[in-house]
Every structure is written in C-alpha cells, then in structure tokens.
Amino acid sequence: MKCSIEGCPGEYETRTVMHTVRYDGQIIVIDHVPADVCSVCGDALLNPDTVRRIERLLDERRKPAVTVSLYEFA
C-alpha cells in the first residue's frame, strides 16, 4: 500500500515497532508491536485490533517486563 503522507513515494511494509504512550501519568513503552511502516519516511500505521490489544494491556496494569530510567531534555 502506498504511503499516506503527501509527497512520500514509499510503500508500507509489515514490521514490528516500539510504541510509546503516556497513560495515567506514566510513560509506557511496548515493544514488538506489529505495524505497517513506510519504507521511506517511517510513518507507522497500527490496525484497529492492535490498538484494542494495546488498550487491554494498559487497562490490565500488569507488571512491566523491564523498567528504565527516563531523562528529560530540558
């Protein structure tokens, strides 16, 4: 599928990405998320089932696999 970003000549291809979201005052990173990613500009599209699964993961509030330090660039 052709990239949806105006002027980008790229095509989407299936890959996995690292998805970051701010949820309930915390920054949460979810690794290995399936997405369609543009081969040129890197635009990423998540399908509705993936978004629903991410929402369920956030609602479950399971213990994270790893915790990391967060630094602010200020």
N, CA, C and O atoms as CSV, one atom per row, in Angstrom:
chain,resi,resn,atom,element,x,y,z
A,1,MET,N,N,0.841,-1.173,0.000
A,1,MET,CA,C,0.000,0.000,0.000
A,1,MET,C,C,0.894,1.247,0.000
A,1,MET,O,O,1.905,1.296,0.701
A,2,LYS,N,N,0.513,2.237,-0.785
A,2,LYS,CA,C,1.282,3.472,-0.892
A,2,LYS,C,C,1.170,4.273,0.403
A,2,LYS,O,O,0.127,4.271,1.056
A,3,CYS,N,N,2.244,4.952,0.764
A,3,CYS,CA,C,2.281,5.779,1.965
A,3,CYS,C,C,1.219,6.871,1.892
A,3,CYS,O,O,0.965,7.441,0.831
A,4,SER,N,N,0.604,7.151,3.041
A,4,SER,CA,C,-0.464,8.152,3.101
A,4,SER,C,C,0.053,9.571,3.338
A,4,SER,O,O,-0.729,10.522,3.330
A,5,ILE,N,N,1.362,9.724,3.550
A,5,ILE,CA,C,1.941,11.049,3.751
A,5,ILE,C,C,2.095,11.719,2.391
A,5,ILE,O,O,2.694,11.157,1.473
A,6,GLU,N,N,1.550,12.920,2.273
A,6,GLU,CA,C,1.575,13.630,0.995
A,6,GLU,C,C,3.001,13.819,0.490
A,6,GLU,O,O,3.868,14.307,1.215
A,7,GLY,N,N,3.232,13.430,-0.753
A,7,GLY,CA,C,4.533,13.598,-1.391
A,7,GLY,C,C,5.527,12.482,-1.136
A,7,GLY,O,O,6.581,12.443,-1.771
A,8,CYS,N,N,5.215,11.569,-0.220
A,8,CYS,CA,C,6.141,10.467,0.061
A,8,CYS,C,C,5.925,9.358,-0.970
A,8,CYS,O,O,4.793,8.928,-1.186
A,9,PRO,N,N,6.998,8.897,-1.605
A,9,PRO,CA,C,6.863,7.855,-2.619
A,9,PRO,C,C,6.906,6.424,-2.049
A,9,PRO,O,O,6.858,5.451,-2.802
A,10,GLY,N,N,6.997,6.308,-0.735
A,10,GLY,CA,C,7.196,4.999,-0.116
A,10,GLY,C,C,5.975,4.112,-0.123
A,10,GLY,O,O,4.866,4.531,-0.451
A,11,GLU,N,N,6.219,2.866,0.252
A,11,GLU,CA,C,5.177,1.845,0.375
A,11,GLU,C,C,5.227,1.299,1.803
A,11,GLU,O,O,6.300,1.190,2.396
A,12,TYR,N,N,4.057,0.958,2.346
A,12,TYR,CA,C,4.004,0.358,3.676
A,12,TYR,C,C,4.413,-1.102,3.601
A,12,TYR,O,O,4.068,-1.815,2.659
A,13,GLU,N,N,5.155,-1.530,4.611
A,13,GLU,CA,C,5.522,-2.938,4.750
A,13,GLU,C,C,5.325,-3.331,6.211
A,13,GLU,O,O,5.474,-2.506,7.111
A,14,THR,N,N,4.994,-4.580,6.432
A,14,THR,CA,C,4.733,-5.061,7.781
A,14,THR,C,C,6.041,-5.220,8.536
A,14,THR,O,O,6.978,-5.859,8.057
A,15,ARG,N,N,6.091,-4.632,9.719
A,15,ARG,CA,C,7.257,-4.707,10.623
A,15,ARG,C,C,6.748,-4.701,12.059
A,15,ARG,O,O,5.543,-4.656,12.304
A,16,THR,N,N,7.675,-4.747,12.994
A,16,THR,CA,C,7.325,-4.514,14.386
A,16,THR,C,C,8.014,-3.226,14.827
A,16,THR,O,O,9.115,-2.904,14.382
A,17,VAL,N,N,7.330,-2.494,15.722
A,17,VAL,CA,C,7.847,-1.209,16.191
A,17,VAL,C,C,7.807,-1.172,17.708
A,17,VAL,O,O,7.203,-2.025,18.357
A,18,MET,N,N,8.468,-0.161,18.253
A,18,MET,CA,C,8.390,0.142,19.670
A,18,MET,C,C,7.386,1.292,19.802
A,18,MET,O,O,7.606,2.375,19.260
A,19,HIS,N,N,6.295,1.057,20.514
A,19,HIS,CA,C,5.215,2.044,20.645
A,19,HIS,C,C,5.280,2.674,22.030
A,19,HIS,O,O,5.299,1.965,23.037
A,20,THR,N,N,5.315,3.991,22.084
A,20,THR,CA,C,5.378,4.720,23.348
A,20,THR,C,C,4.082,5.496,23.544
A,20,THR,O,O,3.571,6.127,22.618
A,21,VAL,N,N,3.563,5.437,24.764
A,21,VAL,CA,C,2.302,6.127,25.070
A,21,VAL,C,C,2.376,6.681,26.498
A,21,VAL,O,O,2.961,6.058,27.384
A,22,ARG,N,N,1.784,7.842,26.705
A,22,ARG,CA,C,1.629,8.371,28.065
A,22,ARG,C,C,0.251,7.931,28.531
A,22,ARG,O,O,-0.756,8.244,27.895
A,23,TYR,N,N,0.208,7.198,29.651
A,23,TYR,CA,C,-1.040,6.639,30.144
A,23,TYR,C,C,-1.103,6.802,31.650
A,23,TYR,O,O,-0.213,6.350,32.371
A,24,ASP,N,N,-2.151,7.447,32.118
A,24,ASP,CA,C,-2.369,7.623,33.558
A,24,ASP,C,C,-1.141,8.246,34.236
A,24,ASP,O,O,-0.753,7.846,35.334
A,25,GLY,N,N,-0.541,9.228,33.561
A,25,GLY,CA,C,0.603,9.935,34.136
A,25,GLY,C,C,1.936,9.220,34.006
A,25,GLY,O,O,2.946,9.713,34.507
A,26,GLN,N,N,1.962,8.086,33.354
A,26,GLN,CA,C,3.205,7.329,33.178
A,26,GLN,C,C,3.526,7.207,31.702
A,26,GLN,O,O,2.633,7.237,30.855
A,27,ILE,N,N,4.812,7.069,31.402
A,27,ILE,CA,C,5.232,6.795,30.039
A,27,ILE,C,C,5.450,5.293,29.938
A,27,ILE,O,O,6.215,4.706,30.703
A,28,ILE,N,N,4.765,4.688,28.983
A,28,ILE,CA,C,4.824,3.238,28.820
A,28,ILE,C,C,5.315,2.929,27.416
A,28,ILE,O,O,4.843,3.502,26.435
A,29,VAL,N,N,6.269,2.016,27.338
A,29,VAL,CA,C,6.833,1.593,26.058
A,29,VAL,C,C,6.464,0.137,25.843
A,29,VAL,O,O,6.693,-0.709,26.707
A,30,ILE,N,N,5.892,-0.146,24.682
A,30,ILE,CA,C,5.503,-1.513,24.332
A,30,ILE,C,C,6.322,-1.916,23.109
A,30,ILE,O,O,6.246,-1.275,22.061
A,31,ASP,N,N,7.097,-2.972,23.253
A,31,ASP,CA,C,7.996,-3.411,22.184
A,31,ASP,C,C,7.338,-4.503,21.342
A,31,ASP,O,O,6.419,-5.184,21.797
A,32,HIS,N,N,7.811,-4.655,20.134
A,32,HIS,CA,C,7.381,-5.699,19.202
A,32,HIS,C,C,5.905,-5.565,18.789
A,32,HIS,O,O,5.191,-6.561,18.678
A,33,VAL,N,N,5.467,-4.332,18.568
A,33,VAL,CA,C,4.088,-4.079,18.142
A,33,VAL,C,C,4.021,-4.187,16.622
A,33,VAL,O,O,4.779,-3.506,15.932
A,34,PRO,N,N,3.134,-5.024,16.081
A,34,PRO,CA,C,3.018,-5.126,14.626
A,34,PRO,C,C,2.441,-3.831,14.047
A,34,PRO,O,O,1.494,-3.262,14.590
A,35,ALA,N,N,3.025,-3.381,12.944
A,35,ALA,CA,C,2.576,-2.145,12.296
A,35,ALA,C,C,2.939,-2.193,10.824
A,35,ALA,O,O,3.814,-2.952,10.407
A,36,ASP,N,N,2.255,-1.372,10.048
A,36,ASP,CA,C,2.638,-1.142,8.665
A,36,ASP,C,C,3.485,0.122,8.672
A,36,ASP,O,O,3.022,1.182,9.094
A,37,VAL,N,N,4.733,0.012,8.201
A,37,VAL,CA,C,5.696,1.110,8.279
A,37,VAL,C,C,6.157,1.477,6.877
A,37,VAL,O,O,6.495,0.609,6.073
A,38,CYS,N,N,6.166,2.789,6.594
A,38,CYS,CA,C,6.616,3.264,5.285
A,38,CYS,C,C,8.117,3.033,5.151
A,38,CYS,O,O,8.888,3.329,6.063
A,39,SER,N,N,8.512,2.508,4.016
A,39,SER,CA,C,9.917,2.196,3.750
A,39,SER,C,C,10.752,3.453,3.531
A,39,SER,O,O,11.980,3.385,3.584
A,40,VAL,N,N,10.114,4.602,3.285
A,40,VAL,CA,C,10.854,5.834,3.023
A,40,VAL,C,C,10.824,6.775,4.229
A,40,VAL,O,O,11.875,7.148,4.750
A,41,CYS,N,N,9.626,7.159,4.674
A,41,CYS,CA,C,9.538,8.190,5.727
A,41,CYS,C,C,9.375,7.620,7.130
A,41,CYS,O,O,9.547,8.349,8.107
A,42,GLY,N,N,9.046,6.330,7.257
A,42,GLY,CA,C,8.915,5.708,8.569
A,42,GLY,C,C,7.549,5.867,9.216
A,42,GLY,O,O,7.362,5.439,10.355
A,43,ASP,N,N,6.588,6.472,8.521
A,43,ASP,CA,C,5.240,6.591,9.068
A,43,ASP,C,C,4.731,5.200,9.435
A,43,ASP,O,O,4.896,4.250,8.671
A,44,ALA,N,N,4.111,5.089,10.614
A,44,ALA,CA,C,3.638,3.780,11.080
A,44,ALA,C,C,2.135,3.810,11.285
A,44,ALA,O,O,1.590,4.759,11.849
A,45,LEU,N,N,1.470,2.759,10.819
A,45,LEU,CA,C,0.028,2.591,10.979
A,45,LEU,C,C,-0.226,1.345,11.815
A,45,LEU,O,O,0.335,0.282,11.547
A,46,LEU,N,N,-1.078,1.482,12.836
A,46,LEU,CA,C,-1.488,0.342,13.651
A,46,LEU,C,C,-2.904,-0.031,13.251
A,46,LEU,O,O,-3.750,0.847,13.077
A,47,ASN,N,N,-3.173,-1.322,13.102
A,47,ASN,CA,C,-4.533,-1.710,12.743
A,47,ASN,C,C,-5.420,-1.689,13.991
A,47,ASN,O,O,-4.906,-1.751,15.108
A,48,PRO,N,N,-6.726,-1.604,13.821
A,48,PRO,CA,C,-7.638,-1.483,14.960
A,48,PRO,C,C,-7.510,-2.612,15.996
A,48,PRO,O,O,-7.629,-2.359,17.195
A,49,ASP,N,N,-7.272,-3.839,15.553
A,49,ASP,CA,C,-7.105,-4.952,16.508
A,49,ASP,C,C,-5.876,-4.744,17.382
A,49,ASP,O,O,-5.904,-5.045,18.575
A,50,THR,N,N,-4.802,-4.233,16.797
A,50,THR,CA,C,-3.585,-3.967,17.560
A,50,THR,C,C,-3.837,-2.869,18.590
A,50,THR,O,O,-3.395,-2.976,19.734
A,51,VAL,N,N,-4.540,-1.823,18.188
A,51,VAL,CA,C,-4.859,-0.732,19.115
A,51,VAL,C,C,-5.703,-1.252,20.280
A,51,VAL,O,O,-5.454,-0.894,21.432
A,52,ARG,N,N,-6.690,-2.084,19.993
A,52,ARG,CA,C,-7.516,-2.657,21.067
A,52,ARG,C,C,-6.684,-3.523,22.007
A,52,ARG,O,O,-6.896,-3.505,23.220
A,53,ARG,N,N,-5.750,-4.273,21.458
A,53,ARG,CA,C,-4.897,-5.112,22.314
A,53,ARG,C,C,-4.004,-4.246,23.204
A,53,ARG,O,O,-3.808,-4.566,24.377
A,54,ILE,N,N,-3.465,-3.161,22.665
A,54,ILE,CA,C,-2.664,-2.232,23.466
A,54,ILE,C,C,-3.518,-1.637,24.577
A,54,ILE,O,O,-3.062,-1.530,25.716
A,55,GLU,N,N,-4.742,-1.251,24.263
A,55,GLU,CA,C,-5.643,-0.697,25.273
A,55,GLU,C,C,-5.909,-1.704,26.388
A,55,GLU,O,O,-5.953,-1.332,27.560
A,56,ARG,N,N,-6.087,-2.982,26.030
A,56,ARG,CA,C,-6.292,-4.017,27.046
A,56,ARG,C,C,-5.052,-4.171,27.916
A,56,ARG,O,O,-5.161,-4.305,29.135
A,57,LEU,N,N,-3.870,-4.154,27.296
A,57,LEU,CA,C,-2.628,-4.253,28.075
A,57,LEU,C,C,-2.530,-3.118,29.090
A,57,LEU,O,O,-2.145,-3.338,30.238
A,58,LEU,N,N,-2.875,-1.918,28.670
A,58,LEU,CA,C,-2.811,-0.765,29.559
A,58,LEU,C,C,-3.837,-0.878,30.686
A,58,LEU,O,O,-3.538,-0.544,31.832
A,59,ASP,N,N,-5.027,-1.339,30.368
A,59,ASP,CA,C,-6.077,-1.481,31.376
A,59,ASP,C,C,-5.758,-2.561,32.404
A,59,ASP,O,O,-6.153,-2.451,33.564
A,60,GLU,N,N,-5.038,-3.611,31.980
A,60,GLU,CA,C,-4.706,-4.713,32.893
A,60,GLU,C,C,-3.683,-4.306,33.945
A,60,GLU,O,O,-3.631,-4.889,35.028
A,61,ARG,N,N,-2.872,-3.306,33.621
A,61,ARG,CA,C,-1.836,-2.797,34.544
A,61,ARG,C,C,-0.956,-3.913,35.098
A,61,ARG,O,O,-0.654,-3.963,36.290
A,62,ARG,N,N,-0.558,-4.793,34.207
A,62,ARG,CA,C,0.358,-5.857,34.615
A,62,ARG,C,C,1.718,-5.267,34.927
A,62,ARG,O,O,2.047,-4.162,34.495
A,63,LYS,N,N,2.495,-6.009,35.675
A,63,LYS,CA,C,3.851,-5.576,35.990
A,63,LYS,C,C,4.672,-5.569,34.699
A,63,LYS,O,O,4.625,-6.536,33.939
A,64,PRO,N,N,5.425,-4.490,34.436
A,64,PRO,CA,C,6.211,-4.439,33.200
A,64,PRO,C,C,7.345,-5.465,33.210
A,64,PRO,O,O,7.824,-5.874,34.268
A,65,ALA,N,N,7.759,-5.867,32.020
A,65,ALA,CA,C,8.867,-6.815,31.885
A,65,ALA,C,C,10.176,-6.174,32.335
A,65,ALA,O,O,11.040,-6.839,32.906
A,66,VAL,N,N,10.312,-4.882,32.073
A,66,VAL,CA,C,11.534,-4.145,32.407
A,66,VAL,C,C,11.137,-2.713,32.756
A,66,VAL,O,O,10.171,-2.189,32.201
A,67,THR,N,N,11.857,-2.082,33.655
A,67,THR,CA,C,11.674,-0.654,33.900
A,67,THR,C,C,12.965,0.047,33.525
A,67,THR,O,O,14.054,-0.510,33.664
A,68,VAL,N,N,12.829,1.280,33.047
A,68,VAL,CA,C,14.005,2.031,32.604
A,68,VAL,C,C,13.950,3.439,33.178
A,68,VAL,O,O,12.900,3.903,33.622
A,69,SER,N,N,15.098,4.111,33.162
A,69,SER,CA,C,15.166,5.496,33.602
A,69,SER,C,C,14.648,6.408,32.491
A,69,SER,O,O,14.793,6.114,31.305
A,70,LEU,N,N,14.048,7.505,32.899
A,70,LEU,CA,C,13.538,8.489,31.949
A,70,LEU,C,C,14.277,9.801,32.194
A,70,LEU,O,O,14.281,10.319,33.311
A,71,TYR,N,N,14.886,10.321,31.171
A,71,TYR,CA,C,15.589,11.590,31.258
A,71,TYR,C,C,14.816,12.617,30.449
A,71,TYR,O,O,14.308,12.312,29.370
A,72,GLU,N,N,14.728,13.834,30.971
A,72,GLU,CA,C,14.057,14.915,30.265
A,72,GLU,C,C,15.088,15.809,29.598
A,72,GLU,O,O,16.084,16.184,30.216
A,73,PHE,N,N,14.854,16.147,28.353
A,73,PHE,CA,C,15.708,17.059,27.601
A,73,PHE,C,C,15.110,18.448,27.774
A,73,PHE,O,O,14.200,18.845,27.047
A,74,ALA,N,N,15.635,19.171,28.743
A,74,ALA,CA,C,15.055,20.497,29.027
A,74,ALA,C,C,16.133,21.564,29.039
A,74,ALA,O,O,15.837,22.738,29.259
